[in-house]
Amino acid sequence: MSENVGSSTVEIVKNNGYAVEVHNVVTEDGYILELHRISANKSGQEPTRNHSVFVHHGILGSSADWVLGGADISLPMQLSDAGYDVWLANCRGNTYSRKHSTMTSKHREFWNFSLHEVGTFDLPASFDYILMKTNASQLHYVGYSMGTSVFFIMASERPEYHHKIRSQISLAPVAYLFNTTSSVRHIAPFAEKMNIMYQWVSNGMFMPQSKMQSFLVTNTYGEKIARTLFCQKCISYAVSSVCGSETYTFENKLIPLVIEHFPAGTSSKLTTHFSQLILKDCFSRYDYGPIMNLQHYNSTEPPTYNLRSIQIPIALIYGKNDVLTDVEDVMRLKSQLPKLMDFVPVDSPRCNHVDFLWSLDVTKQVNLKVTEILQKTDHAAWEYTGPPSGSCSTDGTSDSDSPTTKGRQSNSTGDHHEYVNFAPGPDRSAENSSGEIPLQRDVDDKSAEVVLGRKLLQKMQLLDNLIALLKSTETKYHRLREGLTREFSEWTHGARNAAGTRRGAGSNSAAGLEDSVAGAKTTEQTITVTSRRVGIGKVSDFVDYCAGLHRVDDRTAAGRALYTTFSSLGRAIKFLKMRYK
């Protein structure tokens, strides 16, 4: 795998013996997307299946994420070996899709996109192009993480594409994020301010692939100590805090490949959109704030995506240890999909969010199931007949046995299966403002208390973390203020002492003309020594100013010095901003 370090997706696929093509797709709003097509497998055999497979990466990812581990764990390569025509997506803004028909990536408007634009522009353009090139009427879709989010947006907003998708498989599906326990929950409240900062510093570009990644791989990973402490321990901790506990089977040799290709960049607005999904208990469009929402949506609140309108057979595959995509949120998503085809937990309690890509057991735990579903739905005579009997619940029991799935509601096809009730409130038979039909409320008091108890514990934990953060910030602030006050006090006291020495020397010379020149030199040397001791030689102007005042307030002097410091810092930041425009 070492030969893949520094290689592009195309080079990695070729190094593994597969034929690959590069295709450029232009979206309706002018973005040029680069698609990578695996057109033949290792033996040179061209696709034999009826429908192509479109594979979409997660947030901050690219097509490289799917092929870093080689054919042994790569889902696209294994699908190619199974006879499928595989297309790898690259959404706007990442390493391979940073072009536009009228703009460059240096324009701020280039980065003005969220999940909504990726779902409503990128996916339809890619679908149309693939179907045109393959002369087919349908294709399969496999999405991971954000790749599932944008698909749900596309299917909700562009119903004319329902008949073009034969089946959809969601790996670590993301629609609702309200119950996530990932560390990103603690960053989400600051996402709006971070977005403003990135708009000012980088025109909205967020974490692009850079030369620093190559530097870390070539200079840091080569040292054994750095490889052990940084690449393995630090990265393992970061992954576990964001995605779940440490992966159960992960090859450390993959770490330099991952660092080299990930993150691949996106817009700060898109990451802010994800943060809004964490803070809100809904799956909705980008929230501009009440005033701007009126301009964009003619409503103070952004409209929600109507998941119940999606008429596409969908399979959900999730991990029980995935703290980013919480099981409760996945169950809520499941309950709102009218054409649920399959619902499968990964057969390992330690499967976290990144195990869907880079676990050494991903072939056995995920890829074989994906291939099985595709083979079933790829037959020309296959039709959706409803969800499988005895769909798995979170604890491995059937829906009918689960204590949290009491309600039953028919879907659009007339089939029946169990649904989970997470929404509090009285029963309503009418549709809400977003077009969704509310779930029937038939949860007993104990289940309701459990749900409310969990949410209360989450809020209390979040409040405790916030209080601890505020206390830590206050402590650091007081320490900094005391240190600065003490330092500037010593500075101003030294300045006054030096100035007093000068005034005393001047009055003595005026009163006693009999003093010799040698005495004057002695006084001058004394002043010089004192000035050097307190550092006055470098701030003579400040000393002269202090000499003109009999008393200088220490806090006033400290405030003026701080003002000067921050003014210099502001000028430096302004210079850097103008330089990198």
Beta strands, then each sheet from edge to edge (+ up, - down):
strand 1: 19-26
strand 2: 31-40
strand 3: 52-56
strand 4: 86-88
strand 5: 99-100
strand 6: 139-144
strand 7: 165-171
strand 8: 205-206
strand 9: 266-267
strand 10: 314-318
strand 11: 340-345
strand 12: 408-410
strand 13: 416-418
sheet 1: 1+ 2- 4+ 3+ 6+ 7+ 10+ 11+
sheet 2: 1+ 2- 5+
sheet 3: 8+ 9-
sheet 4: 12+ 13-
end
